[in-house]
Amino acid sequence: MKLFSKQYSASGAPLVILHGLYGNHANWSTHARQLAERYAVYAFDARNHGQSPHAPSMRLEEMANDVAETMASLGLPSAHVLGHSMGGKTAMLLALRAPQRVRSLIVVDIAPVAYAKGTDPVLKALLSVDLAKLHSRADADAKLAERITSEAVRDFLLTNLQRSPDGTFQWRINLPVIRDYFDEVTGWPEQPQPFEGPALFIRGGKSDYVLPEYFNAMRRQFPHGTLKSVANADHWVHAEKPEAVQRLIGNFLAGLGD
């Protein structure tokens, strides 16, 4: 599948950015614009997200293939690949399955492990919204607030709510497919061969997505990877501590001499 992509610049080595679950390419726009001063930056929307096509399935392998196909359509034989959360898993799998596509790997607050199965409270909240009963975005926010106390998280999720030409509301994300494939998206297909290229892992110091018990799996699959922690940051580390994350990314890429 060819994904929607936004190009921020045309000069420098190519850098592809992949967002997380329930997000879209604009989540990384601030970082993309800064990185575009040195790199040819492309931000993709994952399948069933943003402006990319909806599809009946959503496996990590499919999403990695989507990225490879989209890169090929853009004339990018290889690129530095940066991914957050679900996008980080997609980036890691692309590096493991098609290492020739990945000059270097940057993974933000996710590990190459299968996380516990179960219903995501955010997904549960989104599915609880009866779109037919909405008269405004405020109605949707009030319904989400019953399950999600963080206003920032609700604001982020509501970027996916769109009004149709007939005045009704719809989700831009494909919630039924996300629900059906949630365990696969949060799982991990173990790979026989490691990625031998350079890799940077960035974790939020307060996040529970990259725990010490996951470090062995990271070292085994990405033996040349480096792990950096950002203090006082949670899973959305790039939004909470943008300067620190931008500095880590910039230093890593500059150190590659590309």
Secondary structure, 3 states (H helix, E strand, C coil): CCCCEEECCCCCCEEEEECCCCCCHHHHHHHHHHHCCCCEEEEECCCCCCCCCCCCCCCHHHHHHHHHHHHHHCCCCCEEEEEECHHHHHHHHHHHHCHHHEEEEEEECCCCCCCCCCCCHHHHHHHCCCHHHCCCHHHHHHHHHCCCCCHHHHHHHHCCEEECCCCCEEECCCHHHHHHCHHHHCCCCCCCCCCCCCEEEEEECCCCCCCHHHHHHHHHHCCCEEEEEECCCCCCHHHHCHHHHHHHHHHHHHHCCC
